[in-house]
């Protein structure tokens, strides 16, 4: 009888200890119940199948990274030719990996070749026919840029997801071409907000405004956008709902890469805005550009649209502000996106699955019940 009593006591102690260490951490993770620190370390990390959430597969459009490099290189060559007073007719992008220079006079051919050799190190120059040269990005540079674009996109997505406060996310490269990114966000309820933050380009550019008009046609010369310029749409601030169009240089004076921080704030009319601080290099560039253009408008462009275009009243080196018709939630999201950095290329969604928490709850309930029943049977 004494032995039976001790056996029962031993079984009860084992049952209680197993429940505390084996079952309770599962319930605590599932229901968010309180638990001591040593026990929290034992808590089960609930994945997407148990906690619910969102499963995404995205493709990085790596051609965007090549196109940006081609445009940047062609603009650098354009500025170098102007500096050296070497005439040309036009410079145009032919494809994401090629650009063409036309109208080089025969007498300036040697000077042009020398300038091109110094500027376009990542491109092979064609032999040239009748003053026209085609520059093609080197194959190894293309491979490197594509690989870097995917890695940078994954790292940017990781930073944005961490800013969202998601616990135990899974973010990884996949696909035969290595250009796909798997994103699993357990416990995320605001799926559309998560998608908007993950997929937003987050490209901030500061450019001096050349001209402003109510239509694109007014900014063109003989039906063409002036060389080295681009037309960017924006919203009118005159109280109406129409659009304005801004003629600005293609190459930005300052970009989001020069940011040190971004945070929600208020503008001079107490409306939600985003304040930003530049790093030392960005401050140096911004100080030079703003100092040389006092009295002119500065376009603050976000993802290809002018948000505001204030007039520069003095030299600015470190701080700026993005104002517009933002809600408080929008400035929170925009601050997060800018802090985490711009995507190097656009993303497209290949897969999207939302798993409801009820499915995970059923799985956990079944698992806990099976554990308890198994222990009792033992």
N, C-alpha and C positions, 0 to 999 in steps of 0.2 A: 504493500500500500504506500509505504514511504517512497519507494522507487517510482511508482506511478505518479505521485505528486510532483516529484522533482522533474520527471519527464514532461509533465504538463507545463510546469513553470519554465523549463528550458525552451519548450516549443513556443510559449507565449513571448518569452524574451527575444527569441530569434525572429518571431513574426513582427514584433514592435520595431526591432532594430532594422529589419529589412524594409519595413514600411517607411521608416524615417529616412533611411539612406537611399533606398532603391525606388520607392514609389513617390514619396513626398516631393523630391526634386522635380519629377515630371509634372505633378500637379502645380507646383509653385511656378514653373516655367509657363505652363498653360494658362493658369488663372491669375498669375501675378501675385501670388500669396507671399507674405513675409517669410524670410528664412535667415538664419544666422550666416555670417560670412563664410565659415568653413563648409556649410551645407550648400551655399550658393555656387561654390566651385564644382559641386557635384551635379548641378542642375543640367538637365538635358538641353542642348542647343537645338531649338526647333527650326527645322528647315521649311522650305516652301510647302512640302506635302503635308506637314503637320500644322503649321501656323497660318497657312494661306498667304496670299500676296500676288505678285505679278512676275511673269516669266516673259522676257523679251529677247529676241535675237535681232541684232542690228548689223547692217553692212556699212562699212566706211567707204565713201566714194573717193577713193584715193586719187582719181583724176583731178579733183579739186586742188590737191596739194601740188600736183605737177603744174596745173594751170597758173596757180599763184606764183610759183617759182619762175615760170616763163614770163609772166607779166612783170614781175619785179626785175628780172634780168634785162628785159627789153627797155624798161624805163631807166634803169641805170645806164644802159648804153646811150639812150636818147640824151640824158643829161650830160654825159661825157662828150658826146659829139657837139652839143651846143657849147660846152665849155671850151672845146678846142676849135670852134668855128668851122667845123666840117659840115658842109651842107648835105641835106638828104631830102627826099620827097616825103616819105612816111615810113613808119614802123608799125607793123601789124602782127597780131598773133594769128598763126595759121591753124594750130591745134594745141592741145594741152602741153605738147612737148616741142613745139616749133614756133619761131617767129621770123619775120622777113623784114629786111631793110631794103628800101628802094631809093633810087635816084642819087647814088654816089657818083660824083663827077670823076672821070678818068684821072684827072690831075690830082685828086685827093685820095686815090685808091690806096696808096701806100700808107698814108696817115690814118685812113680808116682801119686798115688791117692792124696797125699797131694799137690803136685805141681799143679795137675789139678783142685783141689778144690780152690786154690788161684787164678788161672788164668782164668778159664772158668766159670765165675759166671752166664753167660747168657745161658749156655748149660747144659742139663742133661746128665750125664755119664751113659752108659750102664754098666751092671755087669762085662763084660769082659770075654772072652773065649780064652784060649791059648795065652794070652798076647796081644789080640786084643780088643780095646775099640772103641765103636761108640758114638759120642757126637751129641746130637740132640738139636737144638735151642728150647727154651721154647715157648709154644704157645702165651703167653702174649707178649713176646719179638717180635715174628713175627708180631703180630697185630700192635704193637707200631711202628715197623720199616716200615711197609707198609703205615700206616697213615702218619708218618713223611716224608716218601719219596714223597708222593703226595703233602703235604703241602709245603715242601721245593722246589719241582719242580714248583709249582704255584708261589711261592715267587721269585724264580730265573727268571721265565718267565716275571713276572711283572717288575723286575729290568731291564731286557734286553729290554723290550718294552719301558720303560721310557727312557732308554738311546737312543733309536731310535727316540725319540721326538714325538711319536704318541699321539695325543690329544684324550681324552675321549675313551680310549680302554675299552673293557669289558673282564675280565679274571675271570673265576669262575670254581669251581669243580662241576662235575655233574656225572650222571651214577649211576646205582643201586649199583655197588661195590665201588663207590666213587673214582675210579682210573682214571677218565677222566677229562680233562681240556678243557673248552670252551675258545677260544681266538677269539675276534672280533677286527679288526684293521681298523677303519674308515679312509678313505683318503690315505691308503697305496698303492703306485703304484709299488714299487719294491718288488713284492710278493716273488720271489725266495730268495732275500737277507734276507727278514724278516724271512722266513722259515729256512734258513740256520743258522741265529743267534739264533732263538728260539730253534731249535732242536740240535744244536751242544753240545756235552757233556761238552766241556771246561775243561777237566781233565788234569791238569798240574802236572807232577811228576819229581822229581830230584833224580836220582839213580846213584850210583857208578858203573862204567863199570868193569866187571871181564875179559871179553874177547870179541874180535870182529872178525868176519869171513865173508866170502862171501856167505856162505850157512848155514842153520840151522844145517845140519848134522855135520858140523865141531865142533859145540859147544856142541853136545850131548855126553854123556858117556854111552857106551853100548846101544846106541839107545834111551836113556832117557835123559830128561832135568835134570840136577843136582838138588838135593833136595834144596828147598827154593829159587830156581832161576827161571827166565823166559827168554824167547828169544823175543826180540822186534825188528821189522824191522826198517830200516832207509835208508836214501838216501846217496849214496857215495858222498864224497866231493873231489874226486880225478880228477874231470873233466869229468868222464864218466857218463853214465846214469844208471848204475847198482845199485843194492841194497846192503846194508850191514846189518848184523844181530848182535845184541848186547846182550850179556849174562849179565843180571843184577839181583839184588835181587828183590824178589816179593814185599817186603815192601819198600815203598819209604822213603827216608830220609826227604824230604820236599814235600808237595803237594800244590795244589791251595788254600786249606783252610788256608794256612799260608801267603797268599798274603795280603798286605795292599793296593797296587795300581798297575796298569799296564797302560802303555802309549806308543804310537808310538814313535819310535826313529830311529837312523841310526847305522849300525854296523861300524867296523873299515874300511870297504871298501865303506862307504857311501851308503849302500843298506838298504832298509826298514827293520826294526826290531822292536821288542817289548821289552822295558825295564820294569822291575818289581822291586817292593820293598816289602820286607817281614816284617811281624809284629814282635813284640819282641820275641814271642815264636818261630816263624819260623827262625828268625835270630840266636837265641840261638842254635837250632838244626843244622842249616846250618853251623854255625861257627864250631861246634864240628866235623861234618862230613868232611867238607872241610879241617879243620886243621889236621885231622888224615889221609887224603888221598892226600896230596900234591904230584904232579907228576903223578897222575892217571887221567883218563878221567871221566868226569861227564856227564851222558846222560840227556839231557833236553827233556823230553817226553811229547808230547801233543796228547791226544786222542789215545794212543796206538802206536804212531810212534815217533821215535827219530828224532828231528828237528836238533839238533847239539850235539856234544860231545866234548867240549873243555877240554884241560888239565888244571887241577887246579895248578896254580903257587903260590898261597898264600891262607891264610885263608880268607874266605868271610863270612860276617855276615848279610848284609841287602840287597844288590843290585845284580841284575843279568840281563841277556839279552838273548832273544830268537831270534836267527838269522837263516836264511834259504832263500829259493827262494820265498820270499813273494813280492806281489805287495803292493802299498800304500793302496789300498782299503782293502786288506787282513789283514794288520797290524792294520788298524782302527777297523775292525770287531773283530779281535782276542783280541785287547785291551779291547773292549767293553765286550766280552764274559768273559774274565778273571776277569775284575772288578766286574761283576755281579755274579760271583761264578759258580762253576761246578754244573751240574745237578746230583742229587743223584741216578738217574736211567735213562736208555734210554727211548726215546719217540717214539711212532709209530703214524702215521696219520690215523685217522678213517674217517674224513670228510675234504673236502677242497672245498670251494665255493668262487669264485671271483665275486664281484658285480661291474659292470662298473659304472662310475660316470654319464653316460648319463641317466641311469634309475632313479638315484636320482634326476638329474636335471629335468627330466620330472615331477616327483612327486612334487618337489618344485614349479615349474612353474605352475602346476595345482592348488596347494594350494594357492599360491599368487593370481592367477587370481580369484579363488573362493572367497577369502577374499574380494578383491576389488569389485567384482560384488555383493556380499552379502551386503556390506556397501552401495553401490549405491542403491540397491533395498530398503534397510531400509530408 
